[in-house]
Each structure stands twice: as C-alpha cells, then as structure tokens.
C-alpha cells in the first residue's frame, strides 16, 4: 500500500469517526462568529478553542464543531 493510499484510508476512517460523534440532547453550541478566510486564522482557532472549552465541549465534539466555524473561501 502506498503512503498516499494509507493516508486516504486514515482520513476516511477519521472522517467516519467524526460523523459518528453525537451531541448530548442538552448540548447547545456556543454562539460563534464564522471564519470566512479573511483575517488571522490562528486567532480564529485560538478563539474557537477557548470558546468551546469554556462551554465544556470535549475534544471529539470540538473537531466536529470546528467545521461549522468556517464559511465561504475558508470552507473550500
């Protein structure tokens, strides 16, 4: 198996695991301004992590929620 095949297989496995993560019925995602690709991406990530950690979001759900923090060209 080539390294690119192994990487693709790993990404598919990780993606499937992320899709299986469920929010608790009582979980409410914090209000968050989406990142559109303009500005400082490191600042966006730092603010995102701090906001969600303060809300008690666990690491697995944090990954799933991060995708929702992107829009426009930042999401492409």
C-alpha positions, 0 to 999 in steps of 0.5 A: 500500500502506498503512503498516499493510499494509507493516508486516504484510508486514515482520513476516511476512517477519521472522517467516519469517526467524526460523523459518528460523534453525537451531541448530548440532547442538552448540548447547545453550541456556543454562539460563534462568529464564522471564519470566512478566510479573511483575517488571522486564522490562528486567532480564529482557532485560538478563539474557537478553542477557548470558546468551546472549552469554556462551554465544556465541549470535549475534544471529539465534539470540538473537531466536529464543531470546528467545521461549522466555524468556517464559511465561504473561501475558508470552507473550500 
